[in-house]
Amino acid sequence: MGTEPNRAAIEAPTPTGNPLRTLRNPNFRRLWVGSVASAVGAAVGTITFTWLIYAATHSPWAISALGIVQFLPTIAFGLLAGALIDRLDRRRLMLTCDVARALCFGGLALYVLVYGVSPVVLIGVVFVVATFTTVFRPATNATIPRIVAPSELSDANGLFQAATTLAQTIGSPVGSLLLLTVGATVGFAVNSLTFAVSGTMIFLMVVPARSALTEIRASGSRSVVGDIREGLRFIRSQRALYIITLNSMASNFFLLIWTGFFVIYAAVHLHQGTAAYALLVASTTGGFAIGAILPGRMRTSERPGLWLLPSWGLAGFFLVGTAWTTSLPVAVAFTVGACLLLSFGNTVFYSGVQRLVPDEYLGRYFATDDAGSFAMIPAGLAVGGLLVIAWGITWTYVFAGVGTIATNVPLFVSREVRRWGER
């Protein structure tokens, strides 16, 4: 089992100037453009799917089913996806996923045009698309360190997170406008087009081949199940990474309790209307976008474990702050601050993993992390709903903040985490 750092652990990265300089790299630029396009399309698709399902059924259970099938494939197939990513050519795998998603939405546009809306068909398409996305997302994260210089990984991940977050935010009103003006068929066609753009960008990419040693290790297991087990053993053997991964999953549980009930928080706690709710949602986008590009301005790559402590750890205090205040401007400030810290930590985390985890394990690591994080979505929303009913929104937010703080305690007390990624 190889545990030596990859090339980025040897070459000490330094802060870069303008983070946009990473877009001069043609391969990263293509991956970035494709991902931004598909993020806009995904947001358009989500709005269109949700409205059509509700209009056809007027059933909250149908909306729940739509939400479940969006993350269910990652939980069910995430480990398998990771094994495939580390076994197969990642560029071809990503291209296959984009072609499949483009065909799914193109076929759905034709189906709705000819036969009308069928909730069963809509939910089925969502499940199939989410299954391909389960492969595409960790494959993207595992490909970035092959096409970006070590000194630019933080900027690359920051730009990636900031741009896709903003793209999703822009895509939602675009989807609503398309739905109101030209109908669902055009919305699905636009979604198909965005995945076609992403596929074209990936087709044009040139991804360096794996080293001979990595190739030997990647083909060492005789079965996919063996690959999955080997990947899990690797994560377990890296104590600092193991602690950080479990911490990230637990934190997601409490963060879903916080973000999942913004509408109730705005109406009941702040005594505001729709505009306040929209402002809070926009604040999360702004905070995430700003926080994502900050690590590249600092020397976070030299000791990423230390940088995780103040970012993820302090975010919980901002969550408690939102429960404490009844002022909308202060609530917005706390929301921006929390999301800025969380996004900052995410960029540090992803960049650290890409530098320190050997290439032959990157796909399995990112897929495992995705599967665990997605499993927290239904748990957080279910527990959050029960707490809002039992305690009210204020104490539920206190619980979310304190829980976020508590789950980050292992980061402070673990010497391995504090020294993780130390040059």
C-alpha positions as CSV (number, residue, x, y, z in Angstrom):
1,M,0.0,0.0,0.0
2,G,1.6,3.3,-1.1
3,T,1.5,6.1,1.3
4,E,4.2,8.4,0.1
5,P,3.1,11.9,-0.9
6,N,2.6,12.8,-4.5
7,R,4.7,15.5,-6.3
8,A,2.9,18.3,-4.5
9,A,4.1,17.2,-1.1
10,I,7.7,17.6,-2.3
11,E,7.3,20.9,-4.1
12,A,6.5,23.5,-1.6
13,P,3.6,25.7,-2.9
14,T,3.7,29.4,-2.3
15,P,0.9,32.0,-2.5
16,T,0.2,33.1,-6.0
17,G,-0.8,36.6,-7.3
18,N,-4.1,36.8,-9.1
19,P,-6.1,33.6,-8.6
20,L,-7.4,33.9,-12.2
21,R,-3.9,33.1,-13.4
22,T,-4.8,29.4,-13.0
23,L,-7.2,29.9,-16.0
24,R,-4.2,30.4,-18.2
25,N,-3.7,26.6,-17.9
26,P,-5.8,25.4,-20.9
27,N,-6.7,22.1,-19.4
28,F,-7.9,23.6,-16.1
29,R,-9.7,26.3,-18.0
30,R,-11.6,23.7,-20.1
31,L,-12.5,21.8,-17.0
32,W,-13.6,25.0,-15.2
33,V,-15.7,26.2,-18.1
34,G,-17.4,22.9,-18.4
35,S,-18.1,22.6,-14.7
36,V,-19.6,26.1,-14.5
37,A,-21.8,25.4,-17.5
38,S,-23.1,22.2,-16.0
39,A,-23.6,23.9,-12.6
40,V,-25.9,26.4,-14.3
41,G,-27.7,23.6,-16.1
42,A,-28.1,21.6,-12.9
43,A,-29.7,24.6,-11.2
44,V,-32.1,25.1,-14.1
45,G,-33.0,21.4,-14.0
46,T,-33.7,21.4,-10.3
47,I,-36.1,24.4,-10.6
48,T,-37.8,22.8,-13.6
49,F,-38.1,19.3,-12.0
50,T,-39.4,20.6,-8.7
51,W,-42.1,22.8,-10.3
52,L,-43.3,20.1,-12.7
53,I,-43.5,17.5,-10.0
54,Y,-45.5,19.8,-7.7
55,A,-47.7,21.0,-10.5
56,A,-48.5,17.4,-11.5
57,T,-49.1,15.9,-8.1
58,H,-49.5,18.8,-5.5
59,S,-48.0,16.2,-3.1
60,P,-45.2,17.0,-0.6
61,W,-44.3,13.3,-0.7
62,A,-43.5,13.6,-4.4
63,I,-41.2,16.6,-3.7
64,S,-39.6,14.5,-0.9
65,A,-39.1,11.6,-3.3
66,L,-37.4,14.0,-5.8
67,G,-35.1,15.2,-3.1
68,I,-34.2,11.7,-2.0
69,V,-33.3,10.4,-5.5
70,Q,-30.9,13.3,-6.0
71,F,-28.6,12.1,-3.3
72,L,-29.5,8.4,-3.0
73,P,-27.1,7.2,-5.8
74,T,-24.1,8.8,-4.0
75,I,-24.9,6.9,-0.9
76,A,-25.7,3.6,-2.7
77,F,-23.0,3.7,-5.4
78,G,-20.3,6.1,-4.0
79,L,-17.8,3.4,-3.0
80,L,-18.2,1.7,-6.4
81,A,-17.8,5.0,-8.2
82,G,-14.5,5.6,-6.4
83,A,-13.1,2.2,-7.4
84,L,-14.0,2.8,-11.0
85,I,-12.4,6.3,-11.0
86,D,-9.1,4.8,-9.7
87,R,-9.2,1.9,-12.2
88,L,-10.3,3.6,-15.4
89,D,-9.2,6.6,-17.4
90,R,-10.7,9.5,-15.6
91,R,-11.1,11.8,-18.6
92,R,-13.0,9.2,-20.5
93,L,-15.1,8.4,-17.5
94,M,-16.0,12.0,-17.1
95,L,-16.8,12.4,-20.8
96,T,-19.0,9.3,-20.6
97,C,-20.9,10.8,-17.7
98,D,-21.5,14.1,-19.5
99,V,-22.6,12.4,-22.7
100,A,-25.1,10.3,-20.7
101,R,-26.4,13.3,-18.8
102,A,-26.8,15.3,-22.0
103,L,-28.7,12.5,-23.6
104,C,-30.9,12.0,-20.6
105,F,-32.0,15.7,-20.6
106,G,-32.3,15.8,-24.3
107,G,-34.5,12.7,-24.3
108,L,-36.6,14.1,-21.5
109,A,-37.2,17.4,-23.4
110,L,-38.5,15.3,-26.3
111,Y,-40.6,13.2,-24.0
112,V,-42.3,16.2,-22.3
113,L,-42.9,17.8,-25.7
114,V,-44.6,14.7,-27.1
115,Y,-46.2,13.0,-24.1
116,G,-46.4,15.6,-21.4
117,V,-45.3,15.4,-17.8
118,S,-45.0,12.1,-16.0
119,P,-43.8,12.2,-12.4
120,V,-42.5,8.7,-12.6
121,V,-40.4,9.5,-15.7
122,L,-39.1,12.7,-14.1
123,I,-38.0,11.1,-10.9
124,G,-36.4,8.2,-12.9
125,V,-34.4,10.6,-15.0
126,V,-33.2,12.4,-11.9
127,F,-32.0,9.1,-10.4
128,V,-30.1,8.2,-13.6
129,V,-28.5,11.6,-13.9
130,A,-27.6,11.6,-10.2
131,T,-25.9,8.2,-10.7
132,F,-23.6,9.6,-13.4
133,T,-23.0,12.7,-11.2
134,T,-21.9,10.3,-8.4
135,V,-19.0,9.3,-10.7
136,F,-18.3,12.7,-12.2
137,R,-17.9,14.8,-9.1
138,P,-15.1,12.8,-7.4
139,A,-13.5,12.1,-10.7
140,T,-13.2,15.9,-11.2
141,N,-11.6,16.4,-7.8
142,A,-9.2,13.5,-8.5
143,T,-8.2,15.0,-11.9
144,I,-7.4,18.5,-10.8
145,P,-4.0,17.7,-9.3
146,R,-2.9,16.0,-12.6
147,I,-3.5,19.1,-14.7
148,V,-2.7,21.9,-12.2
149,A,0.8,22.8,-10.8
150,P,1.1,22.1,-7.0
151,S,1.6,25.8,-6.3
152,E,-1.7,26.6,-7.9
153,L,-3.9,23.9,-6.3
154,S,-5.4,26.2,-3.7
155,D,-6.3,28.8,-6.3
156,A,-7.7,26.2,-8.7
157,N,-9.9,24.7,-6.0
158,G,-11.0,28.1,-4.8
159,L,-12.0,29.2,-8.3
160,F,-13.7,26.0,-8.8
161,Q,-15.8,26.2,-5.7
162,A,-16.6,29.9,-6.0
163,A,-17.6,29.7,-9.7
164,T,-19.8,26.7,-9.4
165,T,-21.5,28.1,-6.3
166,L,-22.2,31.4,-8.1
167,A,-23.3,29.4,-11.2
168,Q,-25.8,27.4,-9.2
169,T,-27.2,30.6,-7.7
170,I,-27.5,32.2,-11.2
171,G,-29.1,29.1,-12.6
172,S,-32.1,29.1,-10.3
173,P,-33.6,32.4,-11.5
174,V,-32.7,31.5,-15.1
175,G,-34.6,28.2,-14.7
176,S,-37.6,30.1,-13.3
177,L,-37.5,32.6,-16.1
178,L,-37.3,29.8,-18.7
179,L,-40.1,27.9,-17.1
180,L,-42.4,31.0,-17.1
181,T,-41.6,32.2,-20.6
182,V,-40.8,29.3,-22.8
183,G,-41.8,26.2,-20.8
184,A,-40.2,23.1,-19.3
185,T,-39.1,21.6,-22.7
186,V,-36.7,24.4,-23.4
187,G,-35.5,24.3,-19.8
188,F,-34.5,20.6,-20.2
189,A,-33.0,21.3,-23.6
190,V,-30.8,24.1,-22.1
191,N,-29.8,21.6,-19.3
192,S,-28.8,19.1,-22.0
193,L,-26.8,21.8,-23.8
194,T,-24.8,22.7,-20.7
195,F,-23.8,19.1,-20.2
196,A,-22.8,18.9,-23.9
197,V,-20.6,22.0,-23.4
198,S,-19.0,20.3,-20.4
199,G,-18.4,17.1,-22.4
200,T,-16.9,19.1,-25.2
201,M,-14.5,20.8,-22.8
202,I,-13.5,17.5,-21.3
203,F,-13.0,16.0,-24.7
204,L,-10.5,18.8,-25.5
205,M,-8.5,18.3,-22.3
206,V,-5.2,16.6,-22.2
207,V,-4.7,14.8,-18.9
208,P,-1.2,13.5,-18.2
209,A,-1.0,9.7,-17.9
210,R,-0.4,8.1,-14.5
211,S,3.1,7.2,-13.5
212,A,4.2,3.6,-14.0
213,L,4.2,3.0,-10.3
214,T,0.7,4.4,-9.9
215,E,-0.5,2.2,-12.8
216,I,0.9,-0.9,-11.2
217,R,-0.8,-0.1,-7.8
218,A,-4.1,0.8,-9.5
219,S,-4.2,-2.6,-11.2
220,G,-3.0,-4.5,-8.2
221,S,-6.4,-5.5,-6.9
222,R,-8.2,-8.3,-8.7
223,S,-11.7,-7.2,-8.1
224,V,-13.7,-4.0,-7.7
225,V,-14.7,-5.1,-4.2
226,G,-11.0,-5.6,-3.4
227,D,-10.4,-2.0,-4.6
228,I,-13.1,-0.7,-2.4
229,R,-11.7,-2.5,0.7
230,E,-8.2,-1.4,-0.1
231,G,-9.4,2.2,-0.4
232,L,-11.2,2.1,3.0
233,R,-8.1,0.5,4.6
234,F,-6.0,3.3,3.2
235,I,-8.2,6.0,4.7
236,R,-8.3,4.2,8.0
237,S,-4.5,3.9,8.1
238,Q,-4.0,7.7,7.6
239,R,-5.0,8.8,11.2
240,A,-5.1,12.5,10.5
241,L,-7.1,12.1,7.3
242,Y,-9.4,9.7,9.0
243,I,-10.2,12.1,11.8
244,I,-10.7,15.0,9.4
245,T,-13.0,12.9,7.2
246,L,-15.2,11.8,10.1
247,N,-15.3,15.3,11.4
248,S,-16.4,16.7,8.0
249,M,-19.2,14.2,7.8
250,A,-20.4,14.9,11.4
251,S,-20.2,18.7,10.7
252,N,-22.4,18.3,7.6
253,F,-25.1,16.8,9.8
254,F,-25.3,20.0,12.0
255,L,-24.9,22.3,9.0
256,L,-27.9,20.8,7.3
257,I,-29.9,21.5,10.4
258,W,-28.9,25.2,10.0
259,T,-29.2,25.7,6.3
260,G,-32.3,23.5,5.8
261,F,-34.6,25.8,7.8
262,F,-33.6,29.3,6.7
263,V,-37.2,29.9,5.6
264,I,-38.6,29.2,9.1
265,Y,-35.7,31.2,10.6
266,A,-36.5,34.3,8.5
267,A,-40.2,34.1,9.1
268,V,-40.4,33.1,12.8
269,H,-37.2,34.2,14.4
270,L,-36.4,37.4,12.4
271,H,-40.1,38.1,11.7
272,Q,-39.3,38.9,8.1
273,G,-40.7,38.0,4.8
274,T,-39.6,36.4,1.5
275,A,-37.0,39.1,0.8
276,A,-35.2,38.3,4.1
277,Y,-35.1,34.6,3.2
278,A,-33.7,35.4,-0.2
279,L,-31.1,37.6,1.3
280,L,-30.0,34.9,3.7
281,V,-29.7,32.4,0.8
282,A,-27.7,35.0,-1.2
283,S,-25.5,35.5,1.9
284,T,-24.5,31.9,1.9
285,T,-23.4,32.2,-1.8
286,G,-21.4,35.3,-1.1
287,G,-19.7,33.8,1.9
288,F,-18.8,30.6,0.1
289,A,-17.5,32.5,-2.9
290,I,-15.2,34.8,-0.9
291,G,-14.0,32.0,1.4
292,A,-13.1,29.8,-1.4
293,I,-10.5,32.1,-3.0
294,L,-8.8,33.2,0.2
295,P,-6.5,30.1,0.8
296,G,-4.6,30.9,-2.3
297,R,-3.7,34.3,-0.8
298,M,-2.1,32.7,2.2
299,R,0.4,29.9,3.0
300,T,-2.3,27.4,3.8
301,S,-0.6,24.6,1.9
302,E,2.4,24.5,4.3
303,R,0.3,23.3,7.2
304,P,-3.3,22.7,6.1
305,G,-4.2,20.9,9.3
306,L,-3.6,24.0,11.4
307,W,-5.7,26.1,9.1
308,L,-8.7,23.8,9.4
309,L,-8.9,24.5,13.2
310,P,-9.9,28.1,13.1
311,S,-12.0,27.8,9.9
312,W,-14.2,24.8,10.6
313,G,-14.0,25.2,14.4
314,L,-15.0,28.9,14.6
315,A,-17.8,28.5,12.1
316,G,-20.0,27.0,14.8
317,F,-19.8,30.2,16.9
318,F,-21.3,32.1,13.9
319,L,-24.2,29.6,13.8
320,V,-24.9,30.3,17.5
321,G,-24.7,34.0,16.6
322,T,-27.6,33.6,14.2
323,A,-29.7,32.1,16.9
324,W,-28.8,34.9,19.3
325,T,-29.7,37.9,17.1
326,T,-33.0,39.1,15.9
327,S,-31.6,41.7,13.6
328,L,-31.6,40.9,9.9
329,P,-28.3,42.8,9.1
330,V,-26.5,41.0,12.0
331,A,-28.0,37.7,10.9
332,V,-26.7,38.3,7.4
333,A,-23.2,39.2,8.7
334,F,-23.1,36.0,10.8
335,T,-24.3,33.9,7.8
336,V,-21.6,35.4,5.6
337,G,-19.0,34.8,8.2
338,A,-20.0,31.2,8.8
339,C,-20.1,30.3,5.1
340,L,-16.8,32.2,4.5
341,L,-15.0,30.1,7.2
342,L,-16.6,26.8,6.0
343,S,-15.7,27.5,2.4
344,F,-12.2,28.5,3.4
345,G,-11.8,25.2,5.2
346,N,-13.2,23.2,2.3
347,T,-10.6,24.7,-0.1
348,V,-7.8,24.0,2.3
349,F,-9.1,20.5,2.8
350,Y,-9.5,19.6,-0.9
351,S,-6.2,21.0,-1.8
352,G,-4.5,19.2,1.1
353,V,-6.0,15.9,0.0
354,Q,-5.0,16.4,-3.6
355,R,-1.4,17.1,-2.4
356,L,-1.0,14.3,0.1
357,V,-3.1,11.4,-1.0
358,P,-1.4,9.2,-3.7
359,D,-3.1,9.4,-7.1
360,E,-4.2,5.8,-7.1
361,Y,-6.4,6.5,-4.1
362,L,-7.8,9.9,-4.9
363,G,-10.9,8.7,-6.6
364,R,-11.8,6.3,-3.8
365,Y,-11.1,8.9,-1.2
366,F,-13.3,11.6,-2.7
367,A,-16.1,9.2,-3.5
368,T,-16.1,7.9,0.1
369,D,-16.1,11.4,1.4
370,D,-19.1,12.3,-0.9
371,A,-21.0,9.2,0.2
372,G,-20.6,9.9,3.9
373,S,-21.4,13.6,3.5
374,F,-24.5,12.9,1.4
375,A,-25.7,10.4,4.0
376,M,-25.9,13.3,6.5
377,I,-28.4,15.2,4.3
378,P,-31.6,13.2,5.2
379,A,-30.4,12.7,8.7
380,G,-29.8,16.4,9.3
381,L,-33.1,17.4,7.7
382,A,-35.1,14.8,9.6
383,V,-33.6,15.6,13.0
384,G,-33.8,19.3,12.3
385,G,-37.5,19.1,11.5
386,L,-38.2,17.2,14.7
387,L,-36.2,19.7,16.8
388,V,-37.9,22.7,15.2
389,I,-41.3,21.2,16.1
390,A,-40.2,20.3,19.7
391,W,-37.9,23.2,20.6
392,G,-38.6,26.0,18.1
393,I,-36.1,27.4,15.5
394,T,-34.0,29.4,18.0
395,W,-32.9,26.5,20.1
396,T,-32.6,24.3,17.1
397,Y,-30.0,26.8,15.7
398,V,-28.2,26.8,19.1
399,F,-28.1,23.0,18.9
400,A,-26.7,23.2,15.3
401,G,-24.0,25.7,16.3
402,V,-22.9,23.9,19.5
403,G,-22.9,20.6,17.6
404,T,-20.6,22.1,14.9
405,I,-18.3,23.4,17.6
406,A,-18.2,20.0,19.4
407,T,-17.5,17.9,16.3
408,N,-14.5,20.0,15.6
409,V,-12.9,19.4,19.0
410,P,-11.0,16.4,17.7
411,L,-9.2,18.7,15.3
412,F,-7.9,20.7,18.1
413,V,-6.8,17.9,20.4
414,S,-5.2,15.6,17.7
415,R,-1.5,16.2,17.2
416,E,-1.7,14.3,13.9
417,V,-4.3,16.7,12.5
418,R,-2.3,19.7,13.6
419,R,0.7,18.4,11.7
420,W,-1.3,17.1,8.7
421,G,0.4,18.3,5.5
422,E,3.3,19.8,7.4
423,R,6.1,20.3,4.9
